């Protein structure tokens, strides 16, 4: 009986320890900017969602995604140059389309298009 109680206590302590170490929050991966603002352009950043981005989702590769972003923004007369994809943080642990994927989209926009691109969810870097 005493041995069974000791074993149960050890199992409980082990399980408790595993719970605390396995629930450790991931550290955010710092985003490194690849564009530099000028007097006439501004670096902008967009946190990619899992499937709610206005240019669509489910692309087979990064080049196709960048092309679709460019086509979409061109249809709105917004010119985004030097489009880059990067990692900003781990993906959100949720299944909703509006949850972020953990990737970022950044590029250079003309200052005259800054308000229009901000209306789409981009922010200044």
C-alpha positions as CSV (number, residue, x, y, z in Angstrom):
1,X,0.0,0.0,0.0
2,X,2.8,2.4,1.0
3,X,4.7,1.5,-2.2
4,X,1.6,2.1,-4.4
5,X,1.1,5.6,-2.7
6,X,4.7,6.5,-3.3
7,X,4.5,5.4,-7.0
8,X,1.3,7.4,-7.5
9,X,2.9,10.5,-5.9
10,X,6.0,10.2,-8.2
11,X,3.7,9.8,-11.3
12,X,1.8,12.9,-10.3
13,X,4.9,15.0,-9.8
14,X,6.3,13.7,-13.1
15,X,3.0,14.6,-14.9
16,X,2.9,18.0,-13.3
17,X,6.5,18.7,-14.3
18,X,5.8,17.6,-17.9
19,X,2.8,19.9,-18.0
20,X,4.7,23.0,-17.0
21,X,7.6,22.3,-19.4
22,X,5.4,21.3,-22.4
23,X,3.2,24.4,-22.0
24,X,6.1,26.8,-22.3
25,X,5.2,29.7,-24.6
26,X,7.2,30.0,-27.8
27,X,9.5,33.0,-28.0
28,X,8.5,35.4,-30.7
29,X,10.9,35.4,-33.7
30,X,12.1,38.9,-34.3
31,X,11.2,40.3,-37.6
32,X,14.1,41.7,-39.6
33,X,13.3,44.5,-42.0
34,X,14.5,44.1,-45.5
35,X,13.3,47.4,-46.8
36,X,14.4,51.0,-46.1
37,X,12.0,53.9,-46.2
38,X,13.0,57.0,-48.2
39,X,11.6,60.5,-48.5
40,X,9.0,59.3,-51.1
41,X,8.4,55.7,-49.9
42,X,7.5,53.9,-46.7
43,X,8.2,50.4,-45.5
44,X,4.9,48.6,-44.8
45,X,4.2,45.3,-43.1
46,X,1.2,42.9,-43.2
47,X,0.7,39.9,-40.9
48,X,-0.4,37.1,-43.2
49,X,-3.6,35.3,-42.1
50,X,-4.4,31.6,-42.5
51,X,-7.0,32.3,-45.2
52,X,-8.5,35.8,-45.0
53,X,-6.1,37.8,-47.0
54,X,-7.8,39.9,-49.8
55,X,-5.5,38.5,-52.5
56,X,-6.6,34.9,-51.7
57,X,-4.8,31.9,-50.2
58,X,-3.7,28.4,-51.0
59,X,-0.8,29.3,-53.3
60,X,1.6,26.5,-54.3
61,X,4.8,28.6,-53.6
62,X,6.0,32.0,-52.4
63,X,6.6,33.3,-55.9
64,X,2.9,32.7,-56.8
65,X,1.8,34.4,-53.5
66,X,4.0,37.5,-54.3
67,X,2.6,37.6,-57.8
68,X,-1.0,37.5,-56.6
69,X,-0.3,40.2,-54.0
70,X,1.2,42.4,-56.8
71,X,-1.8,41.7,-59.1
72,X,-4.3,42.5,-56.4
73,X,-2.6,45.7,-55.3
74,X,-2.2,46.8,-59.0
75,X,-6.0,46.4,-59.4
76,X,-6.4,49.0,-56.7
77,X,-3.7,51.2,-58.2
78,X,-1.4,50.6,-55.3
79,X,2.3,50.0,-56.1
80,X,4.1,47.9,-53.6
81,X,7.8,47.3,-54.5
82,X,10.4,44.9,-53.1
83,X,7.8,42.5,-51.7
84,X,9.3,40.1,-49.2
85,X,8.0,37.3,-47.1
86,X,9.4,36.7,-43.6
87,X,8.7,35.0,-40.3
88,X,7.4,37.3,-37.5
89,X,6.2,34.8,-34.9
90,X,4.9,31.3,-34.5
91,X,1.5,30.7,-36.2
92,X,-1.5,31.3,-34.0
93,X,-2.9,28.1,-32.5
94,X,-6.4,28.5,-33.9
95,X,-8.3,27.4,-37.0
96,X,-10.1,30.6,-37.9
97,X,-9.2,32.2,-41.2
98,X,-8.4,35.5,-39.5
99,X,-5.7,33.9,-37.3
100,X,-2.2,34.8,-38.3
101,X,0.0,32.3,-40.1
102,X,3.2,33.6,-38.4
103,X,4.5,35.0,-41.7
104,X,4.8,38.6,-42.7
105,X,4.6,40.4,-46.0
106,X,6.6,43.6,-46.3
107,X,7.5,46.0,-49.0
108,X,8.0,49.6,-50.1
109,X,4.9,51.7,-50.9
110,X,4.8,55.2,-52.4
111,X,3.8,57.7,-49.7
112,X,0.8,58.7,-51.9
113,X,-0.5,55.2,-51.5
114,X,0.2,54.9,-47.8
115,X,-3.4,55.5,-46.6
116,X,-4.9,53.1,-49.2
117,X,-2.6,50.3,-48.2
118,X,-3.1,50.9,-44.5
119,X,-6.8,50.5,-45.1
120,X,-6.0,46.9,-46.2
121,X,-4.3,46.1,-42.9
122,X,-0.7,47.0,-43.6
123,X,1.1,49.0,-41.0
124,X,4.3,51.2,-41.2
125,X,7.5,49.5,-40.1
